[in-house]
Amino acid sequence: MYNLRRVFLLLHKSFLDISPPKGHNTLMRIETQKKLAAGLSITSNAVIILLKLVAGIISGSISIISEAIHSLSDFLASIITFFAVMRSSEPADAKHPYGHGRYEDMSGFIEGGLIVFAGLFIIYEAAKKLVTGISLQAESSIGIAVMGFAVVANYLVSSYLFYVSKKSGSVSLFADGEHLRTDIWSSLGVLIGLVLIKITGITLLDPLIAIIVALFILRAGLKISKSTLDNLLDSSLPPEDLNEIETIIKGFEQNSVIGVKSLKTRRVGPSKEIECTLLFPENMTILNCHNICDEIEDKISQKLGTCSVLIHAEPDCAKCRNVKV
């Protein structure tokens, strides 16, 4: 699998890494890659849904048809992701002065819900199959072939989505990649079940494996939903990011930064927003304060990636220390 991923990324570098004409900045190139990744996810999901439906009807396998429905949730998630990426890349305007990054958080939250729904649906279908004792009605070879193709295709596409999401900080592309990874596990579970049924003739294995896989799917969906909900509710950045910010500020103590009065952080889509109030000697000039703040902002942006950093400078005097921010 690792070698397949390397091959896929090499193909991306050679054919899919579409760079805009010279003169465009890196941000434009990243936005192009994000849109390409979202479009690729939609295309691959459409093909896989069609193959699973055909295989399910021909083989008579309920688990394959359930997988087709699961892939349909992936397809809807891919469309949501494409919409979110298109909208979040738009610049700030009069109606949205802080930009459109929330579209990515909203997209990720919806995708997490779709993953949870898919997991619950698979459990329901598997439980029903256990109760009714329905078994495969026809040759399962075509189902095995389609499930194997789905596992490989989803692995390659999800690897590309993770690659672009890490490069761009896109929440929705990461969620879409996680969504496809859950499809890998569910397809793999169905594949193993079909192979074992073909070898042993024990049809009970099919729903039991599906239930185990569905539990992993539920876990991934709940994790994505919680993460994106935290962003929507303006939760603080993770402790490691906060430690990085504090370390950078402490590095400027020798330049007369006396201390931190307040620090507020949050994540909006792919961007991290940081606001802090720093204390300076009351006799320091505005120009010196401004220059030091610019240096701190630059270092934070270099360390944490896509950031919006706003620093308010205050004089360290008795009167100011009594003011709450």
ZIZIGI-V839944 format. One record per residue. N is the residue number from 1. RES is the residue in three letters. OMEGA is omega as a letter, one per 20 degrees, with the letter a starting at -180 (999 if undefined). NEAR is the number of other C-alpha atoms within 8 Angstrom. D_FIRST is the distance of its C-alpha to the first C-alpha in Angstrom with 1 decimal. Layout:
n = {N N}
res = {RES RES}
omega = {OMEGA OMEGA}
near = {NEAR NEAR}
d_first = {D_FIRST D_FIRST}
This chain:
n = {1 2 3 4 5 6 7 8 9 10 11 12 13 14 15 16 17 18 19 20 21 22 23 24 25 26 27 28 29 30 31 32 33 34 35 36 37 38 39 40 41 42 43 44 45 46 47 48 49 50 51 52 53 54 55 56 57 58 59 60 61 62 63 64 65 66 67 68 69 70 71 72 73 74 75 76 77 78 79 80 81 82 83 84 85 86 87 88 89 90 91 92 93 94 95 96 97 98 99 100 101 102 103 104 105 106 107 108 109 110 111 112 113 114 115 116 117 118 119 120 121 122 123 124 125 126 127 128 129 130 131 132 133 134 135 136 137 138 139 140 141 142 143 144 145 146 147 148 149 150 151 152 153 154 155 156 157 158 159 160 161 162 163 164 165 166 167 168 169 170 171 172 173 174 175 176 177 178 179 180 181 182 183 184 185 186 187 188 189 190 191 192 193 194 195 196 197 198 199 200 201 202 203 204 205 206 207 208 209 210 211 212 213 214 215 216 217 218 219 220 221 222 223 224 225 226 227 228 229 230 231 232 233 234 235 236 237 238 239 240 241 242 243 244 245 246 247 248 249 250 251 252 253 254 255 256 257 258 259 260 261 262 263 264 265 266 267 268 269 270 271 272 273 274 275 276 277 278 279 280 281 282 283 284 285 286 287 288 289 290 291 292 293 294 295 296 297 298 299 300 301 302 303 304 305 306 307 308 309 310 311 312 313 314 315 316 317 318 319 320 321 322 323 324 325}
res = {MET TYR ASN LEU ARG ARG VAL PHE LEU LEU LEU HIS LYS SER PHE LEU ASP ILE SER PRO PRO LYS GLY HIS ASN THR LEU MET ARG ILE GLU THR GLN LYS LYS LEU ALA ALA GLY LEU SER ILE THR SER ASN ALA VAL ILE ILE LEU LEU LYS LEU VAL ALA GLY ILE ILE SER GLY SER ILE SER ILE ILE SER GLU ALA ILE HIS SER LEU SER ASP PHE LEU ALA SER ILE ILE THR PHE PHE ALA VAL MET ARG SER SER GLU PRO ALA ASP ALA LYS HIS PRO TYR GLY HIS GLY ARG TYR GLU ASP MET SER GLY PHE ILE GLU GLY GLY LEU ILE VAL PHE ALA GLY LEU PHE ILE ILE TYR GLU ALA ALA LYS LYS LEU VAL THR GLY ILE SER LEU GLN ALA GLU SER SER ILE GLY ILE ALA VAL MET GLY PHE ALA VAL VAL ALA ASN TYR LEU VAL SER SER TYR LEU PHE TYR VAL SER LYS LYS SER GLY SER VAL SER LEU PHE ALA ASP GLY GLU HIS LEU ARG THR ASP ILE TRP SER SER LEU GLY VAL LEU ILE GLY LEU VAL LEU ILE LYS ILE THR GLY ILE THR LEU LEU ASP PRO LEU ILE ALA ILE ILE VAL ALA LEU PHE ILE LEU ARG ALA GLY LEU LYS ILE SER LYS SER THR LEU ASP ASN LEU LEU ASP SER SER LEU PRO PRO GLU ASP LEU ASN GLU ILE GLU THR ILE ILE LYS GLY PHE GLU GLN ASN SER VAL ILE GLY VAL LYS SER LEU LYS THR ARG ARG VAL GLY PRO SER LYS GLU ILE GLU CYS THR LEU LEU PHE PRO GLU ASN MET THR ILE LEU ASN CYS HIS ASN ILE CYS ASP GLU ILE GLU ASP LYS ILE SER GLN LYS LEU GLY THR CYS SER VAL LEU ILE HIS ALA GLU PRO ASP CYS ALA LYS CYS ARG ASN VAL LYS VAL}
omega = {a r r a r r a a r r r a a a a a a a r a r a r a a a r r r r r r r r r a r r r r r a a r r r a r a a a r r a a a a a a a r a r r r r r r r r r r r a r r r r r r a r a a r a a a r a r r a a r a r r a a a r a r r r r r r r r r r r r r a r r a r r r a a r r r r a a a r r r a a a a a a r r a a r r r a r a a a r a a r r r r r r a a r a a a a r a r r r r r r r r r r r r a a r r r r r r r a r a r r a a a a a r a a a a r r r r r a r r r r a r r r r r a a a a r r r a a r r a r a a a r r r r a a r r a r r a r r r r r a a r r r r r a r r r a a a r a a r r r a r r r a r r a r a r r a a r r r r r r a a r r r a a r a a r a r a r a r r r r a a a a a a r r 999}
near = {4 5 6 8 11 8 8 10 9 8 9 9 8 7 7 7 8 8 6 8 5 4 4 8 6 6 6 9 12 11 10 11 11 14 11 8 12 15 10 9 11 11 8 11 13 9 8 11 12 9 9 15 11 8 12 14 9 8 14 9 14 8 13 13 12 10 12 13 10 11 12 10 11 14 12 8 14 14 10 9 15 11 8 12 15 9 9 14 9 8 7 9 8 5 4 8 7 6 10 12 12 10 12 16 16 10 13 16 13 10 15 16 11 12 15 13 8 12 12 10 8 14 11 8 11 14 10 8 10 10 6 6 7 6 6 11 7 8 7 11 7 10 15 11 8 11 13 11 8 11 13 8 9 13 12 11 13 13 10 11 14 11 8 14 13 9 7 10 10 13 13 14 16 12 12 16 13 10 14 13 11 12 13 12 11 13 13 11 11 14 12 8 11 12 9 11 12 8 6 6 7 7 8 8 10 13 13 9 11 15 12 8 11 13 9 9 15 12 9 12 15 11 9 13 14 9 8 13 10 9 13 11 6 9 10 8 10 6 6 6 9 9 8 10 9 8 8 11 10 9 7 11 10 6 6 8 13 10 9 9 9 8 9 8 11 12 13 13 16 12 11 14 11 12 11 12 12 14 13 14 11 8 5 8 6 6 6 8 11 8 8 10 10 8 8 11 11 8 9 14 12 7 7 9 7 9 11 9 10 8 10 8 10 10 10 11 8 6 6 9 8 6 6 4 4}
d_first = {0.0 3.8 5.4 5.0 6.2 8.7 9.8 10.5 12.4 14.2 15.3 16.5 18.4 20.0 20.8 20.3 21.6 25.1 27.6 31.2 34.1 35.3 37.3 35.1 33.8 30.3 30.7 31.1 28.0 26.0 27.7 26.8 23.0 23.4 25.2 22.7 19.8 22.0 23.0 19.5 18.8 22.1 21.5 18.1 19.7 22.8 21.0 19.0 22.3 24.2 21.9 22.0 25.7 26.4 24.3 26.0 29.4 29.0 27.6 29.8 27.1 28.0 24.6 23.0 25.9 25.4 21.8 23.3 25.6 22.8 21.1 24.6 24.7 21.5 23.4 26.4 24.5 23.1 26.7 28.0 25.5 26.5 30.1 29.7 28.0 30.9 33.5 32.3 32.3 36.0 38.4 40.9 44.0 47.3 46.0 42.8 43.9 40.9 38.4 36.1 33.3 34.1 32.6 29.1 30.1 31.7 28.6 26.3 29.0 29.2 25.5 25.5 28.4 26.6 23.7 26.4 28.2 25.2 24.6 28.4 28.5 25.8 27.8 31.0 29.8 28.5 31.7 33.8 32.0 32.8 36.4 37.0 35.1 33.8 31.6 29.8 32.4 30.7 28.1 24.6 22.6 22.3 21.1 18.3 17.3 17.6 15.7 12.7 13.0 13.5 10.4 8.2 11.0 11.5 8.1 8.7 12.4 12.3 10.4 13.2 15.8 15.1 15.3 18.6 19.9 19.6 21.3 24.0 24.4 24.3 24.6 24.2 21.0 19.5 21.0 19.6 16.1 16.8 18.3 15.3 13.2 16.1 15.8 12.2 13.9 17.0 15.5 13.5 16.9 18.8 16.5 17.1 20.7 21.3 20.0 22.2 25.1 24.9 25.1 27.6 29.3 29.3 28.9 29.3 25.7 24.5 26.3 25.8 22.0 22.4 24.7 22.4 19.6 22.4 23.4 20.1 20.5 24.1 23.2 20.9 23.6 26.4 24.7 24.3 27.9 29.4 27.8 29.0 32.3 33.0 32.6 35.0 37.5 37.4 36.1 36.1 33.1 31.2 33.1 31.0 32.0 35.6 35.7 34.5 37.3 39.9 39.0 39.4 42.8 44.0 43.4 46.1 48.8 50.4 50.9 53.0 50.5 52.3 49.8 47.7 49.8 47.1 43.4 41.7 38.1 35.9 32.9 33.4 30.3 28.4 31.6 33.1 36.8 38.9 42.7 44.7 48.4 49.2 52.6 54.4 57.9 60.5 62.1 58.9 59.1 57.0 55.6 54.4 52.7 51.1 49.7 48.3 46.7 45.1 43.6 42.2 40.7 39.0 37.5 36.2 34.6 33.0 31.6 30.5 29.4 30.9 34.2 37.7 39.9 43.6 45.9 49.5 51.8 54.8 57.6 57.7 61.2 62.8 63.2 59.5 58.2 59.9 58.2 55.2 52.3}
